[in-house]
Amino acid sequence: MTLEFRSKLMQFVAIGFMLFSITWALAPYTSINLPSRFIIDLLDWPLNNLSAELSREVKWLSSIGAGLLIAFSISVSYTHLTLPTIYSV
């Protein structure tokens, strides 16, 4: 596996993490939080609480978790974006 291929693969993984975290970050907004409620209910198996209102703690922790996941995906993306140029010397 070449460095360029690994770099592109990690870019796709970082984009996936970023999309997941943006969807997860919608939890505090009641009018548009159906996708994030589905993710939260899916992670807390079984699917049975989709219509229930999210508590303040769940909204707060979702915001914190989504922010940390976005920071992680940016760091992975940046690291693997510069990886082929670092090792090509």
C-alpha positions in Angstrom: 0.0 0.0 0.0 1.6 3.3 -1.1 1.7 6.4 1.1 -0.6 8.3 -1.4 -3.2 5.5 -1.2 -3.0 5.5 2.6 -3.3 9.2 2.7 -6.4 9.2 0.5 -8.0 6.4 2.5 -7.5 8.3 5.7 -9.0 11.4 4.1 -12.1 9.4 3.4 -12.2 8.2 6.9 -11.8 11.7 8.2 -14.6 13.0 6.0 -16.9 10.2 7.3 -16.1 11.1 10.9 -16.8 14.7 10.0 -20.2 13.9 8.5 -21.1 11.8 11.5 -20.1 14.5 13.9 -22.0 17.2 12.0 -25.1 15.0 12.1 -24.5 14.3 15.8 -24.1 18.0 16.5 -27.7 18.7 15.5 -29.0 17.2 18.7 -29.6 20.5 20.6 -31.8 21.9 17.8 -35.2 20.5 18.3 -36.6 21.4 14.9 -33.8 19.6 12.9 -32.5 16.9 15.3 -34.2 13.8 13.9 -31.0 12.4 12.3 -29.0 13.0 15.6 -31.8 11.4 17.6 -31.7 8.4 15.3 -27.9 8.1 15.8 -28.2 8.5 19.6 -31.0 5.9 19.7 -29.0 3.6 17.4 -25.9 3.8 19.7 -28.1 3.0 22.7 -29.6 -0.2 21.3 -32.5 -1.2 20.9 -34.3 1.4 18.8 -37.2 2.3 21.1 -36.8 5.9 22.1 -36.9 7.8 18.9 -39.9 9.9 19.6 -38.9 10.9 23.1 -37.5 14.4 23.8 -33.8 14.6 24.5 -32.8 15.8 28.0 -30.5 18.8 28.6 -27.7 16.4 29.5 -27.9 14.5 26.3 -28.0 17.7 24.2 -25.0 19.0 26.1 -22.9 15.8 25.9 -23.8 15.5 22.2 -22.5 19.0 21.5 -19.2 18.2 23.4 -18.8 14.8 21.8 -19.5 16.2 18.3 -17.0 19.0 18.8 -14.3 16.5 19.9 -15.0 14.2 17.0 -14.7 17.2 14.6 -11.4 18.1 16.1 -10.2 14.5 15.8 -11.3 14.3 12.1 -9.5 17.6 11.3 -6.3 16.4 13.0 -6.5 13.0 11.1 -7.2 14.8 7.9 -4.4 17.3 8.3 -1.9 14.6 9.4 -2.5 12.3 6.5 -2.7 15.2 4.1 0.9 16.1 4.8 2.1 12.5 5.2 3.2 11.9 1.6 5.1 15.2 1.4 7.0 14.5 4.7 8.1 11.0 3.7 8.9 11.7 0.1 12.1 13.5 0.9 
